[in-house]
Amino acid sequence: MAFDKIKETQPKVVQLLTNSLKKDRLSHAYLFEGERGTKKYETALYFAQMLLCTGEEVPCLNCHNCRRIKNKTHPNVYVIEPIKNSIRKQQIIDLQKEFSKTRVEPGPKIYIIRNIEKINISAANSLLKFLEEPYPDTYAILTTANINKILPTIISRSQVVQFSSLNKMIVEEELIESGYPSSTSRIVSNLTNSITDAVEIANNEYFLEILDLSKDLFNIMAANDESIIIYFEENSSIIYQDKTMSKLFLSLLIIYQKDIINYKINDIGNIVFKDEMDTIRNIATIKTKNRLIEELEKMLSLTARLNSYINERLAYDNLLLSLERR
């Protein structure tokens, strides 16, 4: 995502940071908190651009400083990321040494620590001392997708900035711009509001296979020319590989089922599987709205039970039997 889109995706965050800069009320430490894929790290870099920009409009995104921050080559911006899923004490020690040096270039110094919830105890204690006694004209930006795993003492020394979940239209547009087909992008954007997770789903080697299986079941149901239970038994081995595949399959069924209900109530604009309109129309004609809602409730119930120890094959058989019943 280009930095100039951050205003669109996180307008409240950008407004807060802009106002703080204009009124000279900057905090020495910020904690950017929000779901995966809400562009906390990109916003941290954007904030660094705001602080170091030399253009007329801050950030201009085009001056020498802005370009170097975007390319991660500015000497005043220091980034720490987990190593093997952990932020270690030596990384914080290296940070302190770096920031104790004389500035190579004018302007504030900014350090960004990604996924701060992964910091170990000894590293956290070292960081706390750094947060308590910050160097002049120095700013910390910590990011997390799970604020509940962060030490309260770190939270209390930071200004918490909450990031909103992304609108599905933004996720869809980002996927399309990244080269994914519009139909795939629309479906995936209804599975998650995280761009990071959306890309992972779209790149999953089994996604298209599971998507086709979901469509096939509803097409067979509409045609009524063979048993969806038998078809599922013959083509569903991928579903039982792990819970992730099973949840993805169920999520696709739920979206499709909601599409049928939306067609039934004439809410055509919210239909996701737009290339399946004939099948959606046929099933909506056959089944009542109450019946469709009952089937949706059974799908949702099974989703909730997937984390429990259940016989998945039997559970799917019961669900499909309900869908197939005339």
C-alpha angles and dihedrals in degrees: 000000000000115000091239088067094062091085087059097045100040107020095156092052093048091048092051093050093044093051092047090053095046093048093042092238099129120155118227089229134032129190111205106203128185147103123304112280097027090118099246093152093047089050090050089057089045089054090050088054089052091053097046103030116126096189128103095251112050114253097017091175089212108070121099093261095047092050093049092049090051089050090044093237102112111119093215093060117075122186127197122192130179116273111215089347095309138091106219136207093247090059090056091045089052089049092052092049091049093050093046089063123094112267115264090204134023122261136058124316119233130193123194122199113193121210094006090182087076094063115120122232099258091047090047091053091051091048091050091060089050092050092047094052106029121182115251116275091011126132131194124205116189121185130201142167091197115043091174090072095056123098111258089229091061091047092049091054094052137066105242114223115191120214119212124230111262120257111250090238090060091050091048093049092048092052092048091049088051090058104263118138114265093239092052091044092052093050095045092048087061091054097057141004091215118095090204092055092041091058090047091052094046090049094047106120091222099045097095091045091053091044091053091048090053092050093045093056093055092044091052089047091054094046093045091204100122141013116277088204093059092043091050093049090053096046108029105083090111090060093065097051092094142333092265092064092045093050091048091052093049092047090055091049090051093051091049092048091050088051090057091050090048090052090049092055092041095249092138095155093068096053111121102187092061092161089060098059095125092054092042090051093049095051093044088054093050100045132054122238092247091052092050091049091050090052091049091052090053090052091050091047092052090050090056091049097050092089090057126078100269135147098256096191092053091044092053092046090054092047094048091045088057092049093048096049112112 
